Amino acid sequence: MDEKNTISEQLKELLNTYDFNINTLSKYLQLPIEQIKNLSEGNIDFLPEEPTYRFNLFNKISFLYFSAVEDKDLKLCAFLKVLISYHGLSKKTIAKMAGVNESDITKILSNPPKKVSEEIKYKIAVTVMSLRFFLKDCELDNIMDI
């Protein structure tokens, strides 16, 4: 399957399978609703030919799609690693903020991740989500905008 079909299928699945709000997609992708519908049907003729634009647009669609289909524990681990490596937060800090033991953070970060209860995972996930939301402005220098 070529890139065009892959992106179109991902977009179609976001719309049809996951009932993703098309108005939100329009704002996120910076495309009119009609163009989103066209893109989901495989029509990319209206897109600028500029490779960086297409790369960034297709990545944005894939990011949303993989948010639905990827392993949730793997994503939690990845977001934790960003907080630790990029933002310089310690496992101890994250554990204290989540109200869990530092060993729980270590278990989630291990390869393969070791079991923690759903309650512990929930506390960590909510804390990680909040921290990433509030620290996202620190990451803007490294993100390419469309």
Accessible surface in RSA format (square Angstrom, percent):
REM  Atomic radii and reference values for relative SASA: ProtOr
REM  Chains: A
REM  Algorithm: Lee & Richards
REM  Probe-radius: 1.40
REM  Slices: 20
REM RES _ NUM      All-atoms   Total-Side   Main-Chain    Non-polar    All polar
REM                ABS   REL    ABS   REL    ABS   REL    ABS   REL    ABS   REL
RES MET A   1   173.97  90.1  87.44  57.9  86.53 206.0  90.31  76.8  83.66 110.8
RES ASP A   2    81.60  57.2  68.68  68.4  12.92  30.5  45.08 106.1  36.52  36.4
RES GLU A   3   114.08  65.5 101.77  77.0  12.31  29.3  38.43  74.3  75.65  61.8
RES LYS A   4    73.73  36.0  70.80  43.4   2.94   7.0  20.18  18.2  53.55  57.0
RES ASN A   5    60.70  41.9  60.00  58.0   0.70   1.7   7.29  17.6  53.40  51.6
RES THR A   6    46.49  33.1  45.88  46.5   0.61   1.4  37.60  50.5   8.89  13.4
RES ILE A   7     6.12   3.5   6.12   4.6   0.00   0.0   6.12   4.4   0.00   0.0
RES SER A   8     4.37   3.7   4.37   5.8   0.00   0.0   4.37   9.3   0.00   0.0
RES GLU A   9    81.29  46.7  79.54  60.2   1.75   4.2  24.07  46.6  57.22  46.7
RES GLN A  10    13.19   7.4  12.59   9.2   0.61   1.4   5.56  11.8   7.64   5.8
RES LEU A  11     0.00   0.0   0.00   0.0   0.00   0.0   0.00   0.0   0.00   0.0
RES LYS A  12    63.17  30.8  63.06  38.7   0.10   0.2  31.17  28.1  32.00  34.1
RES GLU A  13    55.36  31.8  51.32  38.8   4.04   9.6  13.40  25.9  41.96  34.3
RES LEU A  14     1.39   0.8   1.39   1.0   0.00   0.0   1.39   1.0   0.00   0.0
RES LEU A  15    31.48  17.5  21.39  15.3  10.09  25.4  21.39  15.0  10.09  27.2
RES ASN A  16   102.93  71.0  79.54  76.9  23.40  56.3  30.01  72.2  72.93  70.5
RES THR A  17    87.47  62.2  59.82  60.6  27.64  65.9  45.58  61.2  41.89  63.3
RES TYR A  18    89.54  41.8  65.08  37.0  24.47  63.7  52.78  39.7  36.76  45.3
RES ASP A  19   117.60  82.4  94.03  93.6  23.57  55.7  31.94  75.2  85.66  85.4
RES PHE A  20    61.37  30.7  51.34  31.8  10.02  26.1  55.40  33.6   5.97  17.1
RES ASN A  21    82.01  56.6  69.83  67.5  12.17  29.3  26.36  63.4  55.65  53.8
RES ILE A  22    40.51  23.1  37.41  27.9   3.10   7.5  37.41  26.9   3.10   8.4
RES ASN A  23    78.10  53.9  76.83  74.2   1.28   3.1  19.14  46.1  58.96  57.0
RES THR A  24    65.66  46.7  63.87  64.7   1.79   4.3  42.90  57.6  22.76  34.4
RES LEU A  25     0.00   0.0   0.00   0.0   0.00   0.0   0.00   0.0   0.00   0.0
RES SER A  26    22.68  19.2  20.44  27.3   2.24   5.2   3.21   6.8  19.47  27.3
RES LYS A  27   167.50  81.7 147.22  90.3  20.28  48.3  99.89  89.9  67.61  72.0
RES TYR A  28    73.67  34.4  62.83  35.7  10.83  28.2  61.48  46.2  12.19  15.0
RES LEU A  29     0.08   0.0   0.00   0.0   0.08   0.2   0.00   0.0   0.08   0.2
RES GLN A  30   123.33  69.0  94.85  69.3  28.48  67.8  36.08  76.8  87.25  66.2
RES LEU A  31    11.37   6.3   7.79   5.6   3.58   9.0  10.18   7.1   1.19   3.2
RES PRO A  32    79.07  57.6  69.51  63.4   9.55  34.7  78.43  64.8   0.63   3.9
RES ILE A  33    59.37  33.8  55.72  41.5   3.65   8.8  55.72  40.1   3.65   9.9
RES GLU A  34   108.68  62.4 106.15  80.3   2.53   6.0  53.84 104.1  54.84  44.8
RES GLN A  35    52.87  29.6  52.87  38.6   0.00   0.0   9.81  20.9  43.07  32.7
RES ILE A  36     0.00   0.0   0.00   0.0   0.00   0.0   0.00   0.0   0.00   0.0
RES LYS A  37   101.26  49.4 100.62  61.7   0.65   1.5  53.22  47.9  48.05  51.2
RES ASN A  38    48.04  33.1  47.02  45.4   1.02   2.5   1.02   2.5  47.02  45.4
RES LEU A  39     0.10   0.1   0.10   0.1   0.00   0.0   0.10   0.1   0.00   0.0
RES SER A  40     6.71   5.7   6.33   8.4   0.38   0.9   0.18   0.4   6.52   9.1
RES GLU A  41   126.24  72.5  95.44  72.2  30.79  73.3  42.11  81.4  84.13  68.7
RES GLY A  42    13.95  17.2   0.00   N/A  13.95  17.2   9.99  27.4   3.96   8.9
RES ASN A  43    61.09  42.1  54.02  52.2   7.08  17.0  25.25  60.8  35.85  34.6
RES ILE A  44    27.41  15.6  26.50  19.7   0.90   2.2  26.50  19.1   0.90   2.5
RES ASP A  45   129.08  90.4 102.33 101.9  26.74  63.2  35.03  82.4  94.04  93.8
RES PHE A  46    61.65  30.8  27.00  16.7  34.65  90.2  39.42  23.9  22.23  63.6
RES LEU A  47     5.33   3.0   0.45   0.3   4.88  12.3   0.53   0.4   4.80  12.9
RES PRO A  48    68.78  50.1  56.15  51.2  12.63  45.9  68.74  56.7   0.04   0.3
RES GLU A  49   140.78  80.8 125.72  95.1  15.05  35.8  66.32 128.3  74.45  60.8
RES GLU A  50    90.06  51.7  81.94  62.0   8.13  19.3  56.18 108.7  33.89  27.7
RES PRO A  51   102.51  74.7  94.72  86.3   7.79  28.3  99.93  82.5   2.58  16.0
RES THR A  52    67.05  47.7  63.30  64.2   3.75   8.9  35.45  47.6  31.60  47.8
RES TYR A  53    39.65  18.5  36.96  21.0   2.69   7.0  32.02  24.1   7.63   9.4
RES ARG A  54    39.32  16.5  39.32  20.0   0.00   0.0  18.26  25.0  21.06  12.8
RES PHE A  55   112.36  56.2 106.69  66.1   5.67  14.7 111.30  67.5   1.06   3.0
RES ASN A  56    11.33   7.8  10.28   9.9   1.06   2.5   3.56   8.6   7.78   7.5
RES LEU A  57     0.00   0.0   0.00   0.0   0.00   0.0   0.00   0.0   0.00   0.0
RES PHE A  58    11.78   5.9  11.46   7.1   0.32   0.8  11.75   7.1   0.03   0.1
RES ASN A  59    43.03  29.7  42.90  41.5   0.13   0.3   3.60   8.7  39.43  38.1
RES LYS A  60    47.28  23.1  47.28  29.0   0.00   0.0  31.28  28.2  16.00  17.0
RES ILE A  61     0.00   0.0   0.00   0.0   0.00   0.0   0.00   0.0   0.00   0.0
RES SER A  62    19.77  16.7  19.77  26.4   0.00   0.0  10.33  22.0   9.44  13.2
RES PHE A  63   127.86  64.0 122.20  75.7   5.66  14.7 124.73  75.6   3.13   9.0
RES LEU A  64    35.83  20.0  32.47  23.2   3.36   8.5  32.60  22.9   3.23   8.7
RES TYR A  65    37.75  17.6  37.75  21.5   0.00   0.0   7.68   5.8  30.07  37.1
RES PHE A  66    83.04  41.5  82.89  51.3   0.15   0.4  83.04  50.3   0.00   0.0
RES SER A  67    58.32  49.3  50.01  66.7   8.31  19.1  25.28  53.8  33.04  46.3
RES ALA A  68    31.97  29.4  10.26  15.8  21.71  49.4  18.24  25.7  13.73  36.4
RES VAL A  69    65.08  42.8  31.36  28.4  33.73  81.3  36.62  31.8  28.47  77.2
RES GLU A  70    71.80  41.2  63.40  48.0   8.40  20.0  18.10  35.0  53.70  43.8
RES ASP A  71    87.25  61.1  70.96  70.6  16.29  38.5  33.96  79.9  53.30  53.2
RES LYS A  72   117.96  57.5 110.25  67.6   7.71  18.4 103.21  92.9  14.75  15.7
RES ASP A  73    52.08  36.5  50.66  50.4   1.41   3.3  12.83  30.2  39.25  39.1
RES LEU A  74   107.17  59.7 106.01  75.8   1.16   2.9 106.72  74.9   0.45   1.2
RES LYS A  75    38.55  18.8  37.19  22.8   1.36   3.2  32.97  29.7   5.58   5.9
RES LEU A  76    16.11   9.0  13.08   9.4   3.03   7.6  15.37  10.8   0.74   2.0
RES CYS A  77     8.59   6.5   8.59   9.6   0.00   0.0   0.52   1.3   8.07   8.7
RES ALA A  78    50.90  46.8  45.44  70.1   5.45  12.4  49.47  69.7   1.42   3.8
RES PHE A  79    89.50  44.8  89.50  55.4   0.00   0.0  89.50  54.3   0.00   0.0
RES LEU A  80     0.00   0.0   0.00   0.0   0.00   0.0   0.00   0.0   0.00   0.0
RES LYS A  81   106.80  52.1 105.49  64.7   1.31   3.1  57.81  52.0  48.99  52.2
RES VAL A  82    46.94  30.9  45.82  41.5   1.12   2.7  46.86  40.7   0.08   0.2
RES LEU A  83     0.00   0.0   0.00   0.0   0.00   0.0   0.00   0.0   0.00   0.0
RES ILE A  84    48.80  27.8  42.00  31.3   6.80  16.4  42.00  30.2   6.80  18.4
RES SER A  85    94.45  79.8  59.66  79.6  34.79  80.1  51.22 109.1  43.23  60.6
RES TYR A  86   103.68  48.4  74.34  42.3  29.33  76.3  68.51  51.5  35.17  43.4
RES HIS A  87    36.45  19.9   8.44   5.9  28.01  71.7   7.65   7.9  28.80  33.5
RES GLY A  88    62.63  77.2   0.00   N/A  62.63  77.2  31.08  85.3  31.55  70.7
RES LEU A  89    42.24  23.5  38.83  27.8   3.41   8.6  40.26  28.3   1.98   5.3
RES SER A  90    53.58  45.3  45.09  60.2   8.49  19.6  46.86  99.8   6.73   9.4
RES LYS A  91    70.21  34.3  66.61  40.9   3.59   8.6  31.00  27.9  39.21  41.8
RES LYS A  92   113.95  55.6 113.27  69.5   0.69   1.6  57.22  51.5  56.73  60.4
RES THR A  93    51.86  36.9  48.89  49.6   2.97   7.1  26.24  35.2  25.62  38.7
RES ILE A  94     0.00   0.0   0.00   0.0   0.00   0.0   0.00   0.0   0.00   0.0
RES ALA A  95     2.55   2.3   2.55   3.9   0.00   0.0   2.55   3.6   0.00   0.0
RES LYS A  96   146.90  71.7 121.62  74.6  25.28  60.2  82.88  74.6  64.02  68.2
RES MET A  97   114.43  59.3  78.59  52.0  35.84  85.3  80.05  68.1  34.38  45.6
RES ALA A  98    10.05   9.2   0.00   0.0  10.05  22.9   2.49   3.5   7.55  20.0
RES GLY A  99    53.96  66.5   0.00   N/A  53.96  66.5  35.78  98.2  18.18  40.7
RES VAL A 100    18.25  12.0   0.00   0.0  18.25  44.0   6.58   5.7  11.67  31.7
RES ASN A 101   102.04  70.4  97.63  94.4   4.40  10.6  14.06  33.8  87.98  85.0
RES GLU A 102    80.58  46.3  74.04  56.0   6.54  15.6  23.55  45.6  57.03  46.6
RES SER A 103    60.18  50.9  52.67  70.3   7.51  17.3  44.19  94.1  15.99  22.4
RES ASP A 104    13.54   9.5  13.54  13.5   0.00   0.0   0.00   0.0  13.54  13.5
RES ILE A 105     0.00   0.0   0.00   0.0   0.00   0.0   0.00   0.0   0.00   0.0
RES THR A 106    62.27  44.3  61.63  62.5   0.64   1.5  54.13  72.7   8.13  12.3
RES LYS A 107    77.80  38.0  76.81  47.1   0.99   2.4  33.89  30.5  43.92  46.8
RES ILE A 108     7.00   4.0   7.00   5.2   0.00   0.0   7.00   5.0   0.00   0.0
RES LEU A 109    32.35  18.0  19.83  14.2  12.52  31.5  20.05  14.1  12.29  33.1
RES SER A 110    26.04  22.0  13.48  18.0  12.56  28.9  23.75  50.6   2.29   3.2
RES ASN A 111   147.83 101.9 113.41 109.6  34.42  82.9  30.48  73.4 117.35 113.4
RES PRO A 112   105.43  76.8 102.60  93.5   2.83  10.3 102.84  84.9   2.59  16.1
RES PRO A 113    65.63  47.8  44.87  40.9  20.76  75.5  44.87  37.0  20.76 129.0
RES LYS A 114   128.16  62.5 118.03  72.4  10.14  24.1  82.37  74.1  45.79  48.8
RES LYS A 115   185.82  90.7 166.80 102.3  19.03  45.3 117.30 105.6  68.52  73.0
RES VAL A 116    16.17  10.6   1.20   1.1  14.97  36.1   9.81   8.5   6.36  17.2
RES SER A 117    62.24  52.6  44.14  58.9  18.10  41.7  53.11 113.1   9.13  12.8
RES GLU A 118   127.96  73.5 121.11  91.6   6.85  16.3  68.12 131.8  59.84  48.9
RES GLU A 119   112.40  64.5 102.74  77.7   9.65  23.0  41.16  79.6  71.24  58.2
RES ILE A 120    38.03  21.6  38.03  28.3   0.00   0.0  38.03  27.4   0.00   0.0
RES LYS A 121    38.41  18.7  38.36  23.5   0.05   0.1  23.38  21.0  15.03  16.0
RES TYR A 122   148.54  69.4 142.47  81.1   6.08  15.8 105.84  79.5  42.71  52.6
RES LYS A 123    74.56  36.4  70.08  43.0   4.48  10.7  39.24  35.3  35.32  37.6
RES ILE A 124     0.00   0.0   0.00   0.0   0.00   0.0   0.00   0.0   0.00   0.0
RES ALA A 125    38.79  35.7  34.89  53.8   3.90   8.9  35.69  50.3   3.10   8.2
RES VAL A 126    55.06  36.2  54.58  49.4   0.48   1.2  55.04  47.8   0.02   0.1
RES THR A 127    16.68  11.9  12.83  13.0   3.86   9.2   8.42  11.3   8.26  12.5
RES VAL A 128     3.06   2.0   3.06   2.8   0.00   0.0   3.06   2.7   0.00   0.0
RES MET A 129   125.44  65.0 117.65  77.9   7.79  18.5  83.54  71.0  41.90  55.5
RES SER A 130    42.22  35.7  38.23  51.0   3.99   9.2  21.57  45.9  20.65  28.9
RES LEU A 131    21.21  11.8  21.11  15.1   0.10   0.3  21.21  14.9   0.00   0.0
RES ARG A 132    50.92  21.4  49.17  25.1   1.75   4.2  16.89  23.1  34.03  20.6
RES PHE A 133   116.63  58.4 109.30  67.7   7.33  19.1 115.09  69.8   1.54   4.4
RES PHE A 134   148.89  74.5 125.68  77.8  23.22  60.4 128.46  77.9  20.43  58.5
RES LEU A 135    46.78  26.1  46.57  33.3   0.21   0.5  46.78  32.9   0.00   0.0
RES LYS A 136    89.28  43.6  88.98  54.6   0.30   0.7  70.38  63.3  18.91  20.1
RES ASP A 137    97.63  68.4  83.25  82.9  14.38  34.0  28.28  66.5  69.35  69.2
RES CYS A 138    73.58  55.7  55.18  61.5  18.40  43.2  20.71  52.5  52.87  57.0
RES GLU A 139    20.74  11.9  20.72  15.7   0.02   0.1   8.51  16.5  12.23  10.0
RES LEU A 140   103.28  57.5  92.14  65.9  11.14  28.0  92.25  64.8  11.03  29.7
RES ASP A 141   138.90  97.3 103.40 102.9  35.50  84.0  31.98  75.3 106.92 106.6
RES ASN A 142   103.32  71.2  70.33  68.0  32.99  79.4  32.99  79.4  70.33  68.0
RES ILE A 143    96.36  54.8  80.61  60.1  15.75  37.9  83.94  60.4  12.42  33.7
RES MET A 144   118.69  61.5  97.44  64.5  21.25  50.6  69.47  59.1  49.22  65.2
RES ASP A 145   125.29  87.8  98.56  98.1  26.72  63.2  33.03  77.7  92.26  92.0
RES ILE A 146    54.38  30.9   6.85   5.1  47.53 114.6  25.76  18.6  28.62  77.7
END  Absolute sums over single chains surface
CHAIN  1 A     9262.9       7830.0       1432.9       5396.7       3866.2
END  Absolute sums over all chains
TOTAL          9262.9       7830.0       1432.9       5396.7       3866.2
